[in-house]
């Protein structure tokens, strides 16, 4: 690992502290080095607050050292006025002579302009250090800005013989996860902007779709209910969390925190949902079920990652788990005593 790679790796490490708070902004970390010693570091904590470069510069005790320092940042410094002033301007103002950048910003308001501004000011700029790792860090932000849709994660638990539940019209679902792996699911929910389930899952499982077993914000709850037949005593209608119902009907009902959005069910609804979520600036979507809905995303190629937990329990019959072609890049690991398959559908 080179010197530059070492400090960009630290930037990535810092940035991950904001995994639940930075969106819709990307996670970014910054490190300031003087004569081989880190004299300042910071990360973008949450949207609307100072960027990583600002926090790193503020952490430096002796600002006179900045004129002989190098600032490392995982993402190209911004050059436009948003909720905060441009970071490129601050770097120029402080007289920092060298900037090392992990990857360029895909956001159209930046997209190379920050680098150009720094170079025009006479600053030495290096771009592309640990570029793939930095792109992986902000894969949701990149997907949203380049594909005009949320970054999509699929998740389910299945039995040892490939079922996700028994065939039933009532009662409780078969518990295939453990309390510890369920906690991981809640962590994953906290890391996503929205969570989607189908009508049958909402009806039979009556999920709250919250992060009650993890610290973090609750995602927007999304439910497909074509004919508005879901009972209003379900947890989804408790008014505690913003909930969106995708339907073909016009609803005159008024429930706290519940919105109804009409779709054309004579057409494929998935692209329509993606358009709605893009317009709502939802950058990441977790799809939890059921099997038909998950498989529809797989068949459309409309997914980026998938996490599959395998239980040692055998059900012998029931609802078949979705299937992902193993030609997709995947890895296997054990988590809290359970086997997890992690699939990836893209280049990150």
C-alpha positions as CSV (number, residue, x, y, z in Angstrom):
1,X,0.0,0.0,0.0
2,X,1.4,3.4,-1.0
3,X,1.5,6.4,1.2
4,X,-1.5,8.0,-0.7
5,X,-3.5,4.7,-0.5
6,X,-2.9,4.6,3.3
7,X,-4.4,8.0,3.8
8,X,-7.3,7.5,1.4
9,X,-8.1,4.2,3.2
10,X,-8.3,6.2,6.4
11,X,-10.7,8.6,4.6
12,X,-13.0,5.6,3.7
13,X,-12.8,4.4,7.3
14,X,-13.9,7.8,8.6
15,X,-16.7,8.2,6.0
16,X,-18.4,4.9,7.1
17,X,-19.2,6.5,10.4
18,X,-22.1,8.3,8.6
19,X,-23.6,5.3,6.9
20,X,-27.0,5.9,8.5
21,X,-27.0,9.7,8.4
22,X,-25.3,11.1,5.3
23,X,-28.0,10.4,2.7
24,X,-29.0,11.9,0.4
25,X,-25.4,13.2,0.4
26,X,-22.6,10.7,-0.1
27,X,-20.4,9.4,2.7
28,X,-17.1,11.3,2.5
29,X,-14.0,11.3,4.7
30,X,-11.0,13.6,4.7
31,X,-7.5,13.5,6.2
32,X,-4.9,16.3,6.4
33,X,-1.2,15.3,6.5
34,X,1.8,17.5,7.3
35,X,5.3,16.0,7.0
36,X,4.0,12.4,7.3
37,X,1.8,13.2,10.4
38,X,-2.0,13.4,10.4
39,X,-2.8,16.9,11.8
40,X,-6.6,16.8,11.0
41,X,-9.4,14.6,9.9
42,X,-13.1,14.6,9.6
43,X,-16.1,13.2,7.8
44,X,-19.5,14.4,6.6
45,X,-21.8,13.6,9.5
46,X,-25.2,14.3,8.1
47,X,-26.9,16.1,5.3
48,X,-27.1,19.9,5.8
49,X,-24.0,19.9,8.1
50,X,-20.4,20.7,7.2
51,X,-18.7,18.5,4.7
52,X,-15.7,16.3,5.4
53,X,-13.1,18.8,4.2
54,X,-14.6,21.5,6.5
55,X,-14.5,19.2,9.6
56,X,-11.0,18.1,8.8
57,X,-9.7,21.7,8.5
58,X,-11.5,22.8,11.7
59,X,-9.8,19.9,13.6
60,X,-6.3,21.3,12.8
61,X,-4.9,23.1,15.8
62,X,-2.2,25.1,14.0
63,X,-3.7,26.4,10.7
64,X,-0.4,27.7,9.6
65,X,0.6,24.1,8.8
66,X,-2.1,23.9,6.2
67,X,0.1,25.9,3.7
68,X,2.6,23.0,3.8
69,X,0.0,20.1,4.0
70,X,-1.8,17.7,1.8
71,X,-5.5,17.1,2.2
72,X,-6.8,13.6,1.2
73,X,-10.5,13.2,0.5
74,X,-12.4,10.1,-0.7
75,X,-14.6,12.2,-3.1
76,X,-14.0,15.2,-5.2
77,X,-14.5,18.4,-3.3
78,X,-17.7,20.2,-4.2
79,X,-17.6,23.4,-6.2
80,X,-21.1,24.7,-5.9
81,X,-23.3,26.3,-3.3
82,X,-25.8,23.9,-1.8
83,X,-26.7,23.8,1.9
84,X,-23.1,24.6,2.6
85,X,-20.4,26.7,0.7
86,X,-18.1,25.0,-1.8
87,X,-15.3,22.9,-0.2
88,X,-13.0,23.7,-3.2
89,X,-13.1,27.4,-2.3
90,X,-12.2,26.6,1.3
91,X,-9.2,24.5,0.3
92,X,-8.0,27.4,-1.9
93,X,-8.7,30.0,0.8
94,X,-6.6,28.0,3.3
95,X,-3.7,27.7,0.9
96,X,-3.4,24.0,1.0
97,X,-1.0,23.2,-1.9
98,X,-1.9,19.6,-2.6
99,X,-5.1,17.5,-2.8
100,X,-5.4,13.8,-3.3
101,X,-8.8,12.5,-4.3
102,X,-10.2,9.0,-4.3
103,X,-12.8,9.3,-7.0
104,X,-14.7,12.0,-9.1
105,X,-18.2,13.1,-8.1
106,X,-20.9,11.8,-10.5
107,X,-23.3,14.5,-9.3
108,X,-23.9,16.8,-12.3
109,X,-23.4,19.9,-10.2
110,X,-19.8,18.8,-9.4
111,X,-18.6,16.2,-12.0
112,X,-15.0,17.4,-12.4
113,X,-15.7,21.1,-11.7
114,X,-14.1,20.8,-8.2
115,X,-10.9,19.3,-9.6
116,X,-10.8,22.0,-12.4
117,X,-11.3,24.8,-9.9
118,X,-8.4,23.5,-7.7
119,X,-6.0,23.1,-10.6
120,X,-6.8,26.6,-11.9
121,X,-5.8,27.9,-8.5
122,X,-2.4,26.3,-8.9
123,X,-3.0,23.4,-6.5
124,X,-1.5,20.0,-7.3
125,X,-4.4,17.5,-7.6
126,X,-4.1,13.7,-7.8
127,X,-7.2,11.7,-8.7
128,X,-8.1,8.0,-8.6
129,X,-6.3,6.7,-5.5
130,X,-8.2,3.6,-4.3
131,X,-10.8,4.7,-6.9
132,X,-12.8,1.4,-6.9
133,X,-12.9,1.3,-3.1
134,X,-14.1,4.9,-3.0
135,X,-16.8,4.2,-5.6
136,X,-17.9,1.2,-3.6
137,X,-18.3,3.5,-0.6
138,X,-20.7,5.8,-2.4
139,X,-22.3,3.1,-4.6
140,X,-25.8,4.2,-3.6
141,X,-25.1,7.8,-4.5
142,X,-23.6,6.8,-7.8
143,X,-26.4,4.5,-8.8
144,X,-29.0,7.2,-7.9
145,X,-27.2,9.9,-10.0
146,X,-26.3,7.7,-13.0
147,X,-29.2,5.2,-13.2
148,X,-31.9,7.6,-11.9
149,X,-33.2,5.0,-9.5
150,X,-32.5,3.9,-5.9
151,X,-29.8,1.4,-5.1
152,X,-31.7,-1.8,-4.5
153,X,-30.9,-4.5,-1.9
154,X,-32.9,-7.7,-1.7
155,X,-33.1,-9.7,1.5
156,X,-34.7,-12.9,2.6
157,X,-34.2,-15.9,4.9
158,X,-34.9,-19.4,3.6
159,X,-35.0,-22.9,5.1
160,X,-32.3,-25.5,4.4
161,X,-34.5,-27.0,1.7
162,X,-35.3,-23.7,0.0
163,X,-38.6,-22.4,1.4
164,X,-39.3,-19.0,2.9
165,X,-42.5,-19.9,4.8
166,X,-45.2,-22.5,5.0
167,X,-48.3,-22.2,2.8
168,X,-50.8,-20.4,5.1
169,X,-53.7,-18.0,5.2
170,X,-53.2,-16.8,8.7
171,X,-51.1,-17.4,11.8
172,X,-47.5,-16.3,12.2
173,X,-44.6,-16.8,9.8
174,X,-42.0,-19.5,10.4
175,X,-39.0,-18.0,12.2
176,X,-36.0,-18.7,10.1
177,X,-33.8,-16.0,11.5
178,X,-32.3,-15.9,15.0
179,X,-32.6,-12.9,17.3
180,X,-29.1,-11.9,16.4
181,X,-29.5,-12.2,12.6
182,X,-32.8,-10.3,13.0
183,X,-30.9,-7.5,14.7
184,X,-28.6,-7.4,11.6
185,X,-31.8,-7.0,9.4
186,X,-32.8,-4.0,11.5
187,X,-29.3,-2.6,11.1
188,X,-29.7,-3.0,7.3
189,X,-33.1,-1.2,7.5
190,X,-31.5,1.7,9.2
191,X,-29.0,2.0,6.4
192,X,-31.8,2.3,3.7
193,X,-34.1,5.2,2.9
194,X,-37.1,2.9,2.1
195,X,-38.3,-0.6,2.6
196,X,-40.8,-2.4,0.3
197,X,-43.1,-5.4,0.8
198,X,-46.0,-6.8,-1.2
199,X,-49.6,-7.0,-0.1
200,X,-49.6,-10.7,1.0
201,X,-46.5,-10.1,3.2
202,X,-48.2,-7.1,4.7
203,X,-51.4,-9.0,5.4
204,X,-50.1,-12.3,6.7
205,X,-47.0,-11.1,8.6
206,X,-48.3,-7.7,9.8
207,X,-44.8,-6.3,9.9
208,X,-44.0,-3.0,11.4
209,X,-40.9,-2.6,9.2
210,X,-39.0,-0.5,11.8
211,X,-35.5,-0.4,13.2
212,X,-36.7,-1.2,16.8
213,X,-33.8,-3.6,17.4
214,X,-31.2,-1.2,16.2
215,X,-30.3,2.4,16.7
216,X,-31.1,4.4,13.6
217,X,-33.9,6.1,11.6
218,X,-36.9,4.1,10.3
219,X,-37.1,3.8,6.6
220,X,-40.1,4.9,4.6
221,X,-42.5,2.0,4.4
222,X,-43.7,1.1,0.9
223,X,-46.5,-1.4,0.3
224,X,-48.1,-2.6,-2.9
225,X,-51.9,-2.8,-2.5
226,X,-53.5,-2.8,-5.9
227,X,-57.2,-2.8,-4.8
228,X,-56.8,-1.2,-1.3
229,X,-57.9,-4.4,0.5
230,X,-55.4,-4.3,3.4
231,X,-57.1,-4.0,6.8
232,X,-56.5,-0.6,8.5
233,X,-55.6,-2.2,11.8
234,X,-52.3,-3.4,10.5
235,X,-49.0,-2.0,11.9
236,X,-48.4,-0.3,8.6
237,X,-51.3,2.1,9.4
238,X,-50.2,3.0,12.9
239,X,-49.3,6.5,11.8
240,X,-45.8,6.4,13.4
241,X,-43.7,6.3,10.2
242,X,-44.2,7.7,6.7
243,X,-45.9,5.0,4.7
244,X,-46.7,5.0,0.9
245,X,-49.3,2.7,-0.6
246,X,-49.0,1.9,-4.3
247,X,-52.4,1.3,-5.7
248,X,-54.6,1.5,-8.8
249,X,-57.5,3.2,-7.0
250,X,-58.1,6.7,-5.7
251,X,-58.3,6.7,-1.9
252,X,-60.5,9.1,0.0
253,X,-59.2,7.6,3.3
254,X,-57.2,9.7,5.6
255,X,-54.6,8.0,7.8
256,X,-51.8,9.8,9.6
257,X,-48.4,9.6,7.7
258,X,-50.0,7.4,5.0
259,X,-49.9,8.5,1.3
260,X,-51.5,6.8,-1.7
261,X,-49.8,6.8,-5.1
262,X,-51.6,5.5,-8.1
263,X,-49.8,3.2,-10.6
264,X,-50.9,1.8,-13.9
265,X,-51.2,-1.9,-13.1
266,X,-51.9,-2.8,-16.8
267,X,-48.1,-2.0,-17.2
268,X,-45.0,-3.2,-15.4
269,X,-45.2,-1.4,-12.1
270,X,-41.6,-1.7,-11.1
271,X,-40.3,1.0,-13.4
272,X,-43.1,3.2,-12.2
273,X,-42.1,2.6,-8.6
274,X,-38.5,3.5,-9.5
275,X,-39.6,6.7,-11.1
276,X,-41.7,7.7,-8.0
277,X,-38.8,6.9,-5.6
278,X,-36.3,8.8,-7.8
279,X,-38.6,11.9,-7.7
280,X,-38.8,11.5,-3.9
281,X,-35.0,11.4,-3.8
282,X,-35.0,7.9,-2.2
283,X,-31.4,6.7,-2.8
284,X,-31.6,3.2,-1.4
285,X,-34.4,0.6,-1.3
286,X,-34.5,-2.6,0.8
287,X,-36.9,-5.2,-0.6
288,X,-38.0,-7.7,2.0
289,X,-40.7,-9.8,0.5
290,X,-42.6,-11.7,-0.4
291,X,-41.2,-14.3,-2.8
292,X,-43.1,-13.2,-5.9
293,X,-42.1,-9.6,-5.4
294,X,-38.5,-10.5,-4.8
295,X,-38.4,-12.7,-7.9
296,X,-39.9,-10.0,-10.0
297,X,-37.0,-7.7,-9.1
298,X,-34.5,-10.5,-9.9
299,X,-36.2,-11.3,-13.2
300,X,-36.1,-7.6,-14.2
301,X,-32.4,-7.4,-13.3
302,X,-33.5,-4.6,-11.1
303,X,-31.3,-5.2,-8.1
304,X,-27.8,-4.4,-6.9
305,X,-27.1,-6.6,-3.9
306,X,-28.9,-9.5,-2.2
307,X,-28.4,-11.1,1.2
308,X,-29.8,-14.6,1.7
309,X,-29.7,-16.2,5.2
310,X,-30.0,-20.0,5.2
311,X,-31.6,-21.6,8.3
312,X,-30.8,-25.2,9.3
313,X,-34.5,-25.8,9.6
314,X,-36.3,-28.0,7.0
315,X,-39.8,-27.1,6.0
316,X,-40.3,-29.9,3.4
317,X,-43.0,-27.8,1.7
318,X,-44.3,-24.3,1.4
319,X,-43.4,-21.1,-0.5
320,X,-40.3,-21.5,-2.6
321,X,-37.6,-19.0,-2.0
322,X,-36.6,-16.7,-4.9
323,X,-33.7,-17.8,-7.1
324,X,-30.7,-15.8,-8.3
325,X,-28.4,-17.3,-11.0
326,X,-25.1,-18.2,-9.4
327,X,-23.3,-16.7,-12.4
328,X,-23.6,-13.4,-10.5
329,X,-20.7,-12.5,-8.3
330,X,-21.3,-13.8,-4.8
331,X,-19.6,-14.7,-1.6
332,X,-20.5,-16.9,1.3
333,X,-19.8,-16.3,5.0
334,X,-21.1,-17.3,8.4
335,X,-22.7,-14.7,10.6
336,X,-23.9,-15.5,14.2
337,X,-23.8,-19.1,13.3
338,X,-25.9,-18.8,10.1
339,X,-24.8,-19.1,6.5
340,X,-25.2,-16.0,4.4
341,X,-24.9,-15.7,0.7
342,X,-24.1,-12.2,-0.6
343,X,-24.8,-11.6,-4.3
344,X,-23.8,-8.5,-6.4
345,X,-25.3,-7.5,-9.7
346,X,-23.0,-4.8,-10.7
347,X,-19.5,-3.5,-11.0
348,X,-19.0,-2.1,-7.5
